[in-house]
Amino acid sequence: MTTTQAQAAKKAAGAKSHGSDDQALNDALVDTFVKSTETYIDWFTIWNREVAAFMARRLARQQDFARKVCECKDGADLVECQREWTETAQQDYADEFKKLTELGLSFAEKQAKNAEIAEN
């Protein structure tokens, strides 16, 4: 084997080794992408279910409010009804904001874990 042939063989062996490294990196990136996408789809489904459930609860409260308004006997009753509705709405929206924030944080934590796995 000549020096040139030896260098070519060494270079080819290095290229194969490099190719294996590229394939391993590719596999890791694909795995990370798949895990991240699965996490996102799961989170997105949970998020949408929660928002839809919240909207249903708020619509039920609106319906209840309309019924109570119709039952008011005077202005004082109406003011009290409006006050109760406002307090309930504020609390409902605050609670929902907290739930959605927690969902968002859990999504971010899962994505961070996916990234950590990919780095290792």
PDB file as gemmi writes it, atoms N, CA and C in Angstrom:
CRYST1    1.000    1.000    1.000  90.00  90.00  90.00 P 1                      
ATOM      1  N   MET A   1       0.857  -1.161   0.000  1.00  0.00           N  
ATOM      2  CA  MET A   1       0.000   0.000   0.000  1.00  0.00           C  
ATOM      3  C   MET A   1       0.903   1.223   0.000  1.00  0.00           C  
ATOM      4  N   THR A   2       0.591   2.127  -0.883  1.00  0.00           N  
ATOM      5  CA  THR A   2       1.393   3.345  -0.969  1.00  0.00           C  
ATOM      6  C   THR A   2       0.942   4.332   0.107  1.00  0.00           C  
ATOM      7  N   THR A   3       1.750   5.355   0.289  1.00  0.00           N  
ATOM      8  CA  THR A   3       1.414   6.396   1.258  1.00  0.00           C  
ATOM      9  C   THR A   3       0.109   7.077   0.875  1.00  0.00           C  
ATOM     10  N   THR A   4      -0.085   7.314  -0.373  1.00  0.00           N  
ATOM     11  CA  THR A   4      -1.309   7.964  -0.848  1.00  0.00           C  
ATOM     12  C   THR A   4      -2.523   7.076  -0.573  1.00  0.00           C  
ATOM     13  N   GLN A   5      -2.364   5.775  -0.823  1.00  0.00           N  
ATOM     14  CA  GLN A   5      -3.477   4.842  -0.559  1.00  0.00           C  
ATOM     15  C   GLN A   5      -3.763   4.776   0.949  1.00  0.00           C  
ATOM     16  N   ALA A   6      -2.731   4.787   1.764  1.00  0.00           N  
ATOM     17  CA  ALA A   6      -2.894   4.753   3.215  1.00  0.00           C  
ATOM     18  C   ALA A   6      -3.610   6.013   3.697  1.00  0.00           C  
ATOM     19  N   GLN A   7      -3.230   7.149   3.136  1.00  0.00           N  
ATOM     20  CA  GLN A   7      -3.891   8.400   3.510  1.00  0.00           C  
ATOM     21  C   GLN A   7      -5.365   8.379   3.081  1.00  0.00           C  
ATOM     22  N   ALA A   8      -5.625   7.836   1.902  1.00  0.00           N  
ATOM     23  CA  ALA A   8      -7.005   7.748   1.404  1.00  0.00           C  
ATOM     24  C   ALA A   8      -7.830   6.827   2.289  1.00  0.00           C  
ATOM     25  N   ALA A   9      -7.243   5.690   2.709  1.00  0.00           N  
ATOM     26  CA  ALA A   9      -7.946   4.745   3.582  1.00  0.00           C  
ATOM     27  C   ALA A   9      -8.223   5.379   4.948  1.00  0.00           C  
ATOM     28  N   LYS A  10      -7.213   6.088   5.456  1.00  0.00           N  
ATOM     29  CA  LYS A  10      -7.371   6.758   6.747  1.00  0.00           C  
ATOM     30  C   LYS A  10      -8.462   7.826   6.660  1.00  0.00           C  
ATOM     31  N   LYS A  11      -8.450   8.555   5.562  1.00  0.00           N  
ATOM     32  CA  LYS A  11      -9.449   9.602   5.351  1.00  0.00           C  
ATOM     33  C   LYS A  11     -10.843   8.996   5.238  1.00  0.00           C  
ATOM     34  N   ALA A  12     -10.951   7.874   4.516  1.00  0.00           N  
ATOM     35  CA  ALA A  12     -12.245   7.191   4.369  1.00  0.00           C  
ATOM     36  C   ALA A  12     -12.731   6.680   5.720  1.00  0.00           C  
ATOM     37  N   ALA A  13     -11.824   6.137   6.517  1.00  0.00           N  
ATOM     38  CA  ALA A  13     -12.203   5.654   7.854  1.00  0.00           C  
ATOM     39  C   ALA A  13     -12.670   6.809   8.711  1.00  0.00           C  
ATOM     40  N   GLY A  14     -11.996   7.941   8.598  1.00  0.00           N  
ATOM     41  CA  GLY A  14     -12.403   9.140   9.341  1.00  0.00           C  
ATOM     42  C   GLY A  14     -13.750   9.633   8.873  1.00  0.00           C  
ATOM     43  N   ALA A  15     -14.009   9.551   7.567  1.00  0.00           N  
ATOM     44  CA  ALA A  15     -15.296   9.990   7.023  1.00  0.00           C  
ATOM     45  C   ALA A  15     -16.415   9.094   7.531  1.00  0.00           C  
ATOM     46  N   LYS A  16     -16.129   7.790   7.604  1.00  0.00           N  
ATOM     47  CA  LYS A  16     -17.148   6.871   8.122  1.00  0.00           C  
ATOM     48  C   LYS A  16     -17.438   7.176   9.586  1.00  0.00           C  
ATOM     49  N   SER A  17     -16.383   7.389  10.336  1.00  0.00           N  
ATOM     50  CA  SER A  17     -16.549   7.713  11.748  1.00  0.00           C  
ATOM     51  C   SER A  17     -17.335   9.008  11.896  1.00  0.00           C  
ATOM     52  N   HIS A  18     -16.981   9.973  11.090  1.00  0.00           N  
ATOM     53  CA  HIS A  18     -17.677  11.258  11.113  1.00  0.00           C  
ATOM     54  C   HIS A  18     -19.143  11.067  10.718  1.00  0.00           C  
ATOM     55  N   GLY A  19     -19.367  10.192   9.732  1.00  0.00           N  
ATOM     56  CA  GLY A  19     -20.735   9.903   9.300  1.00  0.00           C  
ATOM     57  C   GLY A  19     -21.545   9.287  10.424  1.00  0.00           C  
ATOM     58  N   SER A  20     -20.927   8.412  11.200  1.00  0.00           N  
ATOM     59  CA  SER A  20     -21.617   7.800  12.340  1.00  0.00           C  
ATOM     60  C   SER A  20     -21.988   8.858  13.362  1.00  0.00           C  
ATOM     61  N   ASP A  21     -21.071   9.786  13.582  1.00  0.00           N  
ATOM     62  CA  ASP A  21     -21.351  10.873  14.515  1.00  0.00           C  
ATOM     63  C   ASP A  21     -22.520  11.710  14.007  1.00  0.00           C  
ATOM     64  N   ASP A  22     -22.508  11.981  12.701  1.00  0.00           N  
ATOM     65  CA  ASP A  22     -23.610  12.748  12.110  1.00  0.00           C  
ATOM     66  C   ASP A  22     -24.930  12.007  12.267  1.00  0.00           C  
ATOM     67  N   GLN A  23     -24.897  10.684  12.054  1.00  0.00           N  
ATOM     68  CA  GLN A  23     -26.126   9.892  12.174  1.00  0.00           C  
ATOM     69  C   GLN A  23     -26.626   9.890  13.618  1.00  0.00           C  
ATOM     70  N   ALA A  24     -25.709   9.760  14.561  1.00  0.00           N  
ATOM     71  CA  ALA A  24     -26.090   9.775  15.977  1.00  0.00           C  
ATOM     72  C   ALA A  24     -26.704  11.122  16.343  1.00  0.00           C  
ATOM     73  N   LEU A  25     -26.094  12.187  15.853  1.00  0.00           N  
ATOM     74  CA  LEU A  25     -26.631  13.525  16.108  1.00  0.00           C  
ATOM     75  C   LEU A  25     -27.998  13.670  15.461  1.00  0.00           C  
ATOM     76  N   ASN A  26     -28.118  13.202  14.243  1.00  0.00           N  
ATOM     77  CA  ASN A  26     -29.399  13.250  13.534  1.00  0.00           C  
ATOM     78  C   ASN A  26     -30.473  12.499  14.303  1.00  0.00           C  
ATOM     79  N   ASP A  27     -30.136  11.277  14.764  1.00  0.00           N  
ATOM     80  CA  ASP A  27     -31.088  10.471  15.527  1.00  0.00           C  
ATOM     81  C   ASP A  27     -31.518  11.191  16.800  1.00  0.00           C  
ATOM     82  N   ALA A  28     -30.562  11.802  17.486  1.00  0.00           N  
ATOM     83  CA  ALA A  28     -30.877  12.534  18.721  1.00  0.00           C  
ATOM     84  C   ALA A  28     -31.788  13.725  18.429  1.00  0.00           C  
ATOM     85  N   LEU A  29     -31.504  14.431  17.346  1.00  0.00           N  
ATOM     86  CA  LEU A  29     -32.339  15.583  16.984  1.00  0.00           C  
ATOM     87  C   LEU A  29     -33.748  15.145  16.614  1.00  0.00           C  
ATOM     88  N   VAL A  30     -33.857  14.061  15.873  1.00  0.00           N  
ATOM     89  CA  VAL A  30     -35.181  13.556  15.492  1.00  0.00           C  
ATOM     90  C   VAL A  30     -35.948  13.114  16.738  1.00  0.00           C  
ATOM     91  N   ASP A  31     -35.279  12.389  17.633  1.00  0.00           N  
ATOM     92  CA  ASP A  31     -35.937  11.955  18.876  1.00  0.00           C  
ATOM     93  C   ASP A  31     -36.421  13.155  19.687  1.00  0.00           C  
ATOM     94  N   THR A  32     -35.578  14.162  19.801  1.00  0.00           N  
ATOM     95  CA  THR A  32     -35.946  15.363  20.549  1.00  0.00           C  
ATOM     96  C   THR A  32     -37.128  16.064  19.884  1.00  0.00           C  
ATOM     97  N   PHE A  33     -37.096  16.162  18.574  1.00  0.00           N  
ATOM     98  CA  PHE A  33     -38.192  16.795  17.838  1.00  0.00           C  
ATOM     99  C   PHE A  33     -39.495  16.039  18.062  1.00  0.00           C  
ATOM    100  N   VAL A  34     -39.444  14.718  17.995  1.00  0.00           N  
ATOM    101  CA  VAL A  34     -40.648  13.899  18.189  1.00  0.00           C  
ATOM    102  C   VAL A  34     -41.181  14.066  19.607  1.00  0.00           C  
ATOM    103  N   LYS A  35     -40.306  13.989  20.600  1.00  0.00           N  
ATOM    104  CA  LYS A  35     -40.741  14.145  21.992  1.00  0.00           C  
ATOM    105  C   LYS A  35     -41.320  15.540  22.233  1.00  0.00           C  
ATOM    106  N   SER A  36     -40.672  16.546  21.673  1.00  0.00           N  
ATOM    107  CA  SER A  36     -41.161  17.920  21.838  1.00  0.00           C  
ATOM    108  C   SER A  36     -42.515  18.101  21.169  1.00  0.00           C  
ATOM    109  N   THR A  37     -42.670  17.521  19.989  1.00  0.00           N  
ATOM    110  CA  THR A  37     -43.945  17.624  19.281  1.00  0.00           C  
ATOM    111  C   THR A  37     -45.045  16.895  20.038  1.00  0.00           C  
ATOM    112  N   GLU A  38     -44.748  15.712  20.546  1.00  0.00           N  
ATOM    113  CA  GLU A  38     -45.738  14.973  21.344  1.00  0.00           C  
ATOM    114  C   GLU A  38     -46.135  15.772  22.586  1.00  0.00           C  
ATOM    115  N   THR A  39     -45.151  16.348  23.247  1.00  0.00           N  
ATOM    116  CA  THR A  39     -45.426  17.162  24.432  1.00  0.00           C  
ATOM    117  C   THR A  39     -46.319  18.341  24.065  1.00  0.00           C  
ATOM    118  N   TYR A  40     -45.989  19.006  22.960  1.00  0.00           N  
ATOM    119  CA  TYR A  40     -46.771  20.164  22.523  1.00  0.00           C  
ATOM    120  C   TYR A  40     -48.209  19.758  22.196  1.00  0.00           C  
ATOM    121  N   ILE A  41     -48.390  18.663  21.477  1.00  0.00           N  
ATOM    122  CA  ILE A  41     -49.745  18.223  21.108  1.00  0.00           C  
ATOM    123  C   ILE A  41     -50.543  17.875  22.358  1.00  0.00           C  
ATOM    124  N   ASP A  42     -49.919  17.154  23.288  1.00  0.00           N  
ATOM    125  CA  ASP A  42     -50.602  16.819  24.546  1.00  0.00           C  
ATOM    126  C   ASP A  42     -50.998  18.093  25.291  1.00  0.00           C  
ATOM    127  N   TRP A  43     -50.047  19.008  25.417  1.00  0.00           N  
ATOM    128  CA  TRP A  43     -50.313  20.263  26.132  1.00  0.00           C  
ATOM    129  C   TRP A  43     -51.404  21.070  25.439  1.00  0.00           C  
ATOM    130  N   PHE A  44     -51.320  21.179  24.130  1.00  0.00           N  
ATOM    131  CA  PHE A  44     -52.294  21.955  23.362  1.00  0.00           C  
ATOM    132  C   PHE A  44     -53.696  21.380  23.542  1.00  0.00           C  
ATOM    133  N   THR A  45     -53.815  20.062  23.561  1.00  0.00           N  
ATOM    134  CA  THR A  45     -55.106  19.403  23.766  1.00  0.00           C  
ATOM    135  C   THR A  45     -55.645  19.701  25.163  1.00  0.00           C  
ATOM    136  N   ILE A  46     -54.796  19.572  26.160  1.00  0.00           N  
ATOM    137  CA  ILE A  46     -55.207  19.858  27.545  1.00  0.00           C  
ATOM    138  C   ILE A  46     -55.607  21.327  27.680  1.00  0.00           C  
ATOM    139  N   TRP A  47     -54.805  22.227  27.115  1.00  0.00           N  
ATOM    140  CA  TRP A  47     -55.081  23.668  27.163  1.00  0.00           C  
ATOM    141  C   TRP A  47     -56.446  23.969  26.551  1.00  0.00           C  
ATOM    142  N   ASN A  48     -56.702  23.431  25.361  1.00  0.00           N  
ATOM    143  CA  ASN A  48     -57.973  23.694  24.687  1.00  0.00           C  
ATOM    144  C   ASN A  48     -59.155  23.124  25.454  1.00  0.00           C  
ATOM    145  N   ARG A  49     -58.982  21.941  26.027  1.00  0.00           N  
ATOM    146  CA  ARG A  49     -60.052  21.363  26.848  1.00  0.00           C  
ATOM    147  C   ARG A  49     -60.358  22.262  28.046  1.00  0.00           C  
ATOM    148  N   GLU A  50     -59.315  22.761  28.673  1.00  0.00           N  
ATOM    149  CA  GLU A  50     -59.494  23.637  29.840  1.00  0.00           C  
ATOM    150  C   GLU A  50     -60.197  24.930  29.445  1.00  0.00           C  
ATOM    151  N   VAL A  51     -59.781  25.542  28.355  1.00  0.00           N  
ATOM    152  CA  VAL A  51     -60.425  26.788  27.906  1.00  0.00           C  
ATOM    153  C   VAL A  51     -61.896  26.536  27.566  1.00  0.00           C  
ATOM    154  N   ALA A  52     -62.183  25.439  26.884  1.00  0.00           N  
ATOM    155  CA  ALA A  52     -63.570  25.110  26.529  1.00  0.00           C  
ATOM    156  C   ALA A  52     -64.413  24.869  27.787  1.00  0.00           C  
ATOM    157  N   ALA A  53     -63.846  24.182  28.772  1.00  0.00           N  
ATOM    158  CA  ALA A  53     -64.570  23.935  30.022  1.00  0.00           C  
ATOM    159  C   ALA A  53     -64.828  25.255  30.755  1.00  0.00           C  
ATOM    160  N   PHE A  54     -63.829  26.143  30.754  1.00  0.00           N  
ATOM    161  CA  PHE A  54     -63.997  27.450  31.382  1.00  0.00           C  
ATOM    162  C   PHE A  54     -65.114  28.241  30.701  1.00  0.00           C  
ATOM    163  N   MET A  55     -65.098  28.243  29.394  1.00  0.00           N  
ATOM    164  CA  MET A  55     -66.137  28.968  28.656  1.00  0.00           C  
ATOM    165  C   MET A  55     -67.525  28.406  28.977  1.00  0.00           C  
ATOM    166  N   ALA A  56     -67.632  27.095  29.082  1.00  0.00           N  
ATOM    167  CA  ALA A  56     -68.917  26.469  29.420  1.00  0.00           C  
ATOM    168  C   ALA A  56     -69.365  26.890  30.822  1.00  0.00           C  
ATOM    169  N   ARG A  57     -68.416  26.912  31.770  1.00  0.00           N  
ATOM    170  CA  ARG A  57     -68.770  27.340  33.138  1.00  0.00           C  
ATOM    171  C   ARG A  57     -69.211  28.800  33.164  1.00  0.00           C  
ATOM    172  N   ARG A  58     -68.496  29.652  32.422  1.00  0.00           N  
ATOM    173  CA  ARG A  58     -68.861  31.074  32.391  1.00  0.00           C  
ATOM    174  C   ARG A  58     -70.214  31.281  31.720  1.00  0.00           C  
ATOM    175  N   LEU A  59     -70.490  30.543  30.667  1.00  0.00           N  
ATOM    176  CA  LEU A  59     -71.806  30.667  30.017  1.00  0.00           C  
ATOM    177  C   LEU A  59     -72.926  30.242  30.966  1.00  0.00           C  
ATOM    178  N   ALA A  60     -72.683  29.198  31.748  1.00  0.00           N  
ATOM    179  CA  ALA A  60     -73.676  28.764  32.734  1.00  0.00           C  
ATOM    180  C   ALA A  60     -73.893  29.862  33.777  1.00  0.00           C  
ATOM    181  N   ARG A  61     -72.819  30.513  34.190  1.00  0.00           N  
ATOM    182  CA  ARG A  61     -72.950  31.611  35.161  1.00  0.00           C  
ATOM    183  C   ARG A  61     -73.690  32.801  34.543  1.00  0.00           C  
ATOM    184  N   GLN A  62     -73.428  33.069  33.271  1.00  0.00           N  
ATOM    185  CA  GLN A  62     -74.145  34.150  32.587  1.00  0.00           C  
ATOM    186  C   GLN A  62     -75.642  33.851  32.547  1.00  0.00           C  
ATOM    187  N   GLN A  63     -75.955  32.615  32.257  1.00  0.00           N  
ATOM    188  CA  GLN A  63     -77.356  32.188  32.207  1.00  0.00           C  
ATOM    189  C   GLN A  63     -78.000  32.352  33.583  1.00  0.00           C  
ATOM    190  N   ASP A  64     -77.290  31.952  34.615  1.00  0.00           N  
ATOM    191  CA  ASP A  64     -77.777  32.089  35.986  1.00  0.00           C  
ATOM    192  C   ASP A  64     -77.977  33.567  36.331  1.00  0.00           C  
ATOM    193  N   PHE A  65     -77.031  34.398  35.915  1.00  0.00           N  
ATOM    194  CA  PHE A  65     -77.118  35.834  36.157  1.00  0.00           C  
ATOM    195  C   PHE A  65     -78.364  36.426  35.484  1.00  0.00           C  
ATOM    196  N   ALA A  66     -78.602  36.057  34.240  1.00  0.00           N  
ATOM    197  CA  ALA A  66     -79.778  36.566  33.513  1.00  0.00           C  
ATOM    198  C   ALA A  66     -81.062  36.166  34.232  1.00  0.00           C  
ATOM    199  N   ARG A  67     -81.119  34.931  34.722  1.00  0.00           N  
ATOM    200  CA  ARG A  67     -82.293  34.481  35.467  1.00  0.00           C  
ATOM    201  C   ARG A  67     -82.470  35.303  36.741  1.00  0.00           C  
ATOM    202  N   LYS A  68     -81.384  35.534  37.472  1.00  0.00           N  
ATOM    203  CA  LYS A  68     -81.457  36.303  38.716  1.00  0.00           C  
ATOM    204  C   LYS A  68     -81.865  37.751  38.459  1.00  0.00           C  
ATOM    205  N   VAL A  69     -81.367  38.334  37.366  1.00  0.00           N  
ATOM    206  CA  VAL A  69     -81.744  39.714  37.030  1.00  0.00           C  
ATOM    207  C   VAL A  69     -83.258  39.803  36.820  1.00  0.00           C  
ATOM    208  N   CYS A  70     -83.804  38.812  36.152  1.00  0.00           N  
ATOM    209  CA  CYS A  70     -85.256  38.803  35.904  1.00  0.00           C  
ATOM    210  C   CYS A  70     -86.065  38.643  37.190  1.00  0.00           C  
ATOM    211  N   GLU A  71     -85.449  38.100  38.212  1.00  0.00           N  
ATOM    212  CA  GLU A  71     -86.130  37.897  39.494  1.00  0.00           C  
ATOM    213  C   GLU A  71     -85.984  39.078  40.447  1.00  0.00           C  
ATOM    214  N   CYS A  72     -85.177  40.074  40.081  1.00  0.00           N  
ATOM    215  CA  CYS A  72     -84.964  41.226  40.952  1.00  0.00           C  
ATOM    216  C   CYS A  72     -86.275  42.007  41.116  1.00  0.00           C  
ATOM    217  N   LYS A  73     -86.524  42.432  42.365  1.00  0.00           N  
ATOM    218  CA  LYS A  73     -87.767  43.154  42.669  1.00  0.00           C  
ATOM    219  C   LYS A  73     -87.589  44.662  42.629  1.00  0.00           C  
ATOM    220  N   ASP A  74     -86.348  45.102  42.842  1.00  0.00           N  
ATOM    221  CA  ASP A  74     -86.111  46.553  42.826  1.00  0.00           C  
ATOM    222  C   ASP A  74     -84.649  46.831  42.475  1.00  0.00           C  
ATOM    223  N   GLY A  75     -84.295  48.105  42.480  1.00  0.00           N  
ATOM    224  CA  GLY A  75     -82.940  48.523  42.118  1.00  0.00           C  
ATOM    225  C   GLY A  75     -81.883  47.961  43.047  1.00  0.00           C  
ATOM    226  N   ALA A  76     -82.203  47.865  44.335  1.00  0.00           N  
ATOM    227  CA  ALA A  76     -81.239  47.334  45.308  1.00  0.00           C  
ATOM    228  C   ALA A  76     -80.933  45.868  45.005  1.00  0.00           C  
ATOM    229  N   ASP A  77     -81.960  45.111  44.673  1.00  0.00           N  
ATOM    230  CA  ASP A  77     -81.755  43.705  44.294  1.00  0.00           C  
ATOM    231  C   ASP A  77     -80.869  43.610  43.048  1.00  0.00           C  
ATOM    232  N   LEU A  78     -81.133  44.479  42.096  1.00  0.00           N  
ATOM    233  CA  LEU A  78     -80.372  44.473  40.851  1.00  0.00           C  
ATOM    234  C   LEU A  78     -78.896  44.805  41.099  1.00  0.00           C  
ATOM    235  N   VAL A  79     -78.647  45.808  41.954  1.00  0.00           N  
ATOM    236  CA  VAL A  79     -77.264  46.182  42.291  1.00  0.00           C  
ATOM    237  C   VAL A  79     -76.562  45.018  42.987  1.00  0.00           C  
ATOM    238  N   GLU A  80     -77.251  44.367  43.906  1.00  0.00           N  
ATOM    239  CA  GLU A  80     -76.667  43.220  44.618  1.00  0.00           C  
ATOM    240  C   GLU A  80     -76.379  42.071  43.648  1.00  0.00           C  
ATOM    241  N   CYS A  81     -77.295  41.841  42.750  1.00  0.00           N  
ATOM    242  CA  CYS A  81     -77.113  40.785  41.743  1.00  0.00           C  
ATOM    243  C   CYS A  81     -75.880  41.076  40.879  1.00  0.00           C  
ATOM    244  N   GLN A  82     -75.747  42.335  40.461  1.00  0.00           N  
ATOM    245  CA  GLN A  82     -74.603  42.742  39.642  1.00  0.00           C  
ATOM    246  C   GLN A  82     -73.295  42.630  40.426  1.00  0.00           C  
ATOM    247  N   ARG A  83     -73.335  43.005  41.703  1.00  0.00           N  
ATOM    248  CA  ARG A  83     -72.137  42.899  42.544  1.00  0.00           C  
ATOM    249  C   ARG A  83     -71.687  41.449  42.674  1.00  0.00           C  
ATOM    250  N   GLU A  84     -72.641  40.557  42.941  1.00  0.00           N  
ATOM    251  CA  GLU A  84     -72.313  39.131  43.057  1.00  0.00           C  
ATOM    252  C   GLU A  84     -71.733  38.586  41.756  1.00  0.00           C  
ATOM    253  N   TRP A  85     -72.348  38.978  40.639  1.00  0.00           N  
ATOM    254  CA  TRP A  85     -71.869  38.510  39.345  1.00  0.00           C  
ATOM    255  C   TRP A  85     -70.447  38.999  39.084  1.00  0.00           C  
ATOM    256  N   THR A  86     -70.182  40.264  39.404  1.00  0.00           N  
ATOM    257  CA  THR A  86     -68.851  40.840  39.173  1.00  0.00           C  
ATOM    258  C   THR A  86     -67.803  40.130  40.021  1.00  0.00           C  
ATOM    259  N   GLU A  87     -68.113  39.884  41.283  1.00  0.00           N  
ATOM    260  CA  GLU A  87     -67.166  39.185  42.162  1.00  0.00           C  
ATOM    261  C   GLU A  87     -66.892  37.775  41.659  1.00  0.00           C  
ATOM    262  N   THR A  88     -67.953  37.089  41.268  1.00  0.00           N  
ATOM    263  CA  THR A  88     -67.814  35.725  40.772  1.00  0.00           C  
ATOM    264  C   THR A  88     -66.988  35.696  39.485  1.00  0.00           C  
ATOM    265  N   ALA A  89     -67.271  36.620  38.580  1.00  0.00           N  
ATOM    266  CA  ALA A  89     -66.535  36.672  37.316  1.00  0.00           C  
ATOM    267  C   ALA A  89     -65.049  36.951  37.570  1.00  0.00           C  
ATOM    268  N   GLN A  90     -64.767  37.901  38.438  1.00  0.00           N  
ATOM    269  CA  GLN A  90     -63.364  38.218  38.751  1.00  0.00           C  
ATOM    270  C   GLN A  90     -62.642  36.995  39.312  1.00  0.00           C  
ATOM    271  N   GLN A  91     -63.295  36.290  40.236  1.00  0.00           N  
ATOM    272  CA  GLN A  91     -62.676  35.111  40.841  1.00  0.00           C  
ATOM    273  C   GLN A  91     -62.507  33.999  39.813  1.00  0.00           C  
ATOM    274  N   ASP A  92     -63.534  33.783  38.987  1.00  0.00           N  
ATOM    275  CA  ASP A  92     -63.447  32.744  37.955  1.00  0.00           C  
ATOM    276  C   ASP A  92     -62.280  33.011  36.998  1.00  0.00           C  
ATOM    277  N   TYR A  93     -62.156  34.248  36.544  1.00  0.00           N  
ATOM    278  CA  TYR A  93     -61.077  34.583  35.612  1.00  0.00           C  
ATOM    279  C   TYR A  93     -59.708  34.484  36.286  1.00  0.00           C  
ATOM    280  N   ALA A  94     -59.618  34.871  37.541  1.00  0.00           N  
ATOM    281  CA  ALA A  94     -58.346  34.751  38.267  1.00  0.00           C  
ATOM    282  C   ALA A  94     -57.959  33.282  38.421  1.00  0.00           C  
ATOM    283  N   ASP A  95     -58.937  32.452  38.775  1.00  0.00           N  
ATOM    284  CA  ASP A  95     -58.673  31.018  38.922  1.00  0.00           C  
ATOM    285  C   ASP A  95     -58.248  30.400  37.594  1.00  0.00           C  
ATOM    286  N   GLU A  96     -58.921  30.796  36.524  1.00  0.00           N  
ATOM    287  CA  GLU A  96     -58.593  30.245  35.209  1.00  0.00           C  
ATOM    288  C   GLU A  96     -57.204  30.694  34.757  1.00  0.00           C  
ATOM    289  N   PHE A  97     -56.878  31.944  35.014  1.00  0.00           N  
ATOM    290  CA  PHE A  97     -55.550  32.448  34.675  1.00  0.00           C  
ATOM    291  C   PHE A  97     -54.484  31.626  35.394  1.00  0.00           C  
ATOM    292  N   LYS A  98     -54.735  31.322  36.662  1.00  0.00           N  
ATOM    293  CA  LYS A  98     -53.787  30.520  37.438  1.00  0.00           C  
ATOM    294  C   LYS A  98     -53.644  29.127  36.839  1.00  0.00           C  
ATOM    295  N   LYS A  99     -54.768  28.496  36.478  1.00  0.00           N  
ATOM    296  CA  LYS A  99     -54.712  27.160  35.880  1.00  0.00           C  
ATOM    297  C   LYS A  99     -53.937  27.171  34.570  1.00  0.00           C  
ATOM    298  N   LEU A 100     -54.226  28.142  33.722  1.00  0.00           N  
ATOM    299  CA  LEU A 100     -53.555  28.205  32.422  1.00  0.00           C  
ATOM    300  C   LEU A 100     -52.066  28.519  32.572  1.00  0.00           C  
ATOM    301  N   THR A 101     -51.740  29.336  33.553  1.00  0.00           N  
ATOM    302  CA  THR A 101     -50.324  29.629  33.822  1.00  0.00           C  
ATOM    303  C   THR A 101     -49.604  28.367  34.273  1.00  0.00           C  
ATOM    304  N   GLU A 102     -50.246  27.600  35.151  1.00  0.00           N  
ATOM    305  CA  GLU A 102     -49.646  26.342  35.611  1.00  0.00           C  
ATOM    306  C   GLU A 102     -49.476  25.357  34.456  1.00  0.00           C  
ATOM    307  N   LEU A 103     -50.469  25.311  33.563  1.00  0.00           N  
ATOM    308  CA  LEU A 103     -50.338  24.445  32.382  1.00  0.00           C  
ATOM    309  C   LEU A 103     -49.160  24.884  31.516  1.00  0.00           C  
ATOM    310  N   GLY A 104     -49.031  26.182  31.319  1.00  0.00           N  
ATOM    311  CA  GLY A 104     -47.926  26.706  30.517  1.00  0.00           C  
ATOM    312  C   GLY A 104     -46.580  26.390  31.141  1.00  0.00           C  
ATOM    313  N   LEU A 105     -46.485  26.526  32.451  1.00  0.00           N  
ATOM    314  CA  LEU A 105     -45.229  26.208  33.148  1.00  0.00           C  
ATOM    315  C   LEU A 105     -44.893  24.722  33.057  1.00  0.00           C  
ATOM    316  N   SER A 106     -45.921  23.875  33.186  1.00  0.00           N  
ATOM    317  CA  SER A 106     -45.652  22.434  33.086  1.00  0.00           C  
ATOM    318  C   SER A 106     -45.182  22.074  31.681  1.00  0.00           C  
ATOM    319  N   PHE A 107     -45.741  22.741  30.669  1.00  0.00           N  
ATOM    320  CA  PHE A 107     -45.292  22.525  29.293  1.00  0.00           C  
ATOM    321  C   PHE A 107     -43.825  22.926  29.152  1.00  0.00           C  
ATOM    322  N   ALA A 108     -43.485  24.084  29.680  1.00  0.00           N  
ATOM    323  CA  ALA A 108     -42.103  24.566  29.583  1.00  0.00           C  
ATOM    324  C   ALA A 108     -41.145  23.608  30.293  1.00  0.00           C  
ATOM    325  N   GLU A 109     -41.551  23.082  31.449  1.00  0.00           N  
ATOM    326  CA  GLU A 109     -40.708  22.132  32.180  1.00  0.00           C  
ATOM    327  C   GLU A 109     -40.501  20.852  31.381  1.00  0.00           C  
ATOM    328  N   LYS A 110     -41.571  20.350  30.755  1.00  0.00           N  
ATOM    329  CA  LYS A 110     -41.443  19.129  29.952  1.00  0.00           C  
ATOM    330  C   LYS A 110     -40.544  19.365  28.748  1.00  0.00           C  
ATOM    331  N   GLN A 111     -40.678  20.521  28.127  1.00  0.00           N  
ATOM    332  CA  GLN A 111     -39.830  20.820  26.976  1.00  0.00           C  
ATOM    333  C   GLN A 111     -38.371  20.959  27.409  1.00  0.00           C  
ATOM    334  N   ALA A 112     -38.146  21.524  28.575  1.00  0.00           N  
ATOM    335  CA  ALA A 112     -36.776  21.642  29.087  1.00  0.00           C  
ATOM    336  C   ALA A 112     -36.192  20.250  29.341  1.00  0.00           C  
ATOM    337  N   LYS A 113     -36.994  19.339  29.869  1.00  0.00           N  
ATOM    338  CA  LYS A 113     -36.522  17.960  30.087  1.00  0.00           C  
ATOM    339  C   LYS A 113     -36.199  17.291  28.761  1.00  0.00           C  
ATOM    340  N   ASN A 114     -37.049  17.535  27.746  1.00  0.00           N  
ATOM    341  CA  ASN A 114     -36.766  16.985  26.420  1.00  0.00           C  
ATOM    342  C   ASN A 114     -35.428  17.493  25.901  1.00  0.00           C  
ATOM    343  N   ALA A 115     -35.161  18.769  26.126  1.00  0.00           N  
ATOM    344  CA  ALA A 115     -33.894  19.351  25.671  1.00  0.00           C  
ATOM    345  C   ALA A 115     -32.714  18.759  26.437  1.00  0.00           C  
ATOM    346  N   GLU A 116     -32.884  18.539  27.749  1.00  0.00           N  
ATOM    347  CA  GLU A 116     -31.818  17.938  28.546  1.00  0.00           C  
ATOM    348  C   GLU A 116     -31.489  16.538  28.065  1.00  0.00           C  
ATOM    349  N   ILE A 117     -32.530  15.776  27.765  1.00  0.00           N  
ATOM    350  CA  ILE A 117     -32.336  14.403  27.270  1.00  0.00           C  
ATOM    351  C   ILE A 117     -31.557  14.428  25.962  1.00  0.00           C  
ATOM    352  N   ALA A 118     -31.886  15.395  25.115  1.00  0.00           N  
ATOM    353  CA  ALA A 118     -31.221  15.506  23.820  1.00  0.00           C  
ATOM    354  C   ALA A 118     -29.741  15.854  23.974  1.00  0.00           C  
ATOM    355  N   GLU A 119     -29.430  16.651  24.979  1.00  0.00           N  
ATOM    356  CA  GLU A 119     -28.040  17.060  25.186  1.00  0.00           C  
ATOM    357  C   GLU A 119     -27.184  15.899  25.671  1.00  0.00           C  
ATOM    358  N   ASN A 120     -27.812  14.953  26.363  1.00  0.00           N  
ATOM    359  CA  ASN A 120     -27.048  13.835  26.930  1.00  0.00           C  
ATOM    360  C   ASN A 120     -26.892  12.743  25.949  1.00  0.00           C  
TER     361      ASN A 120                                                      
END                                                                             
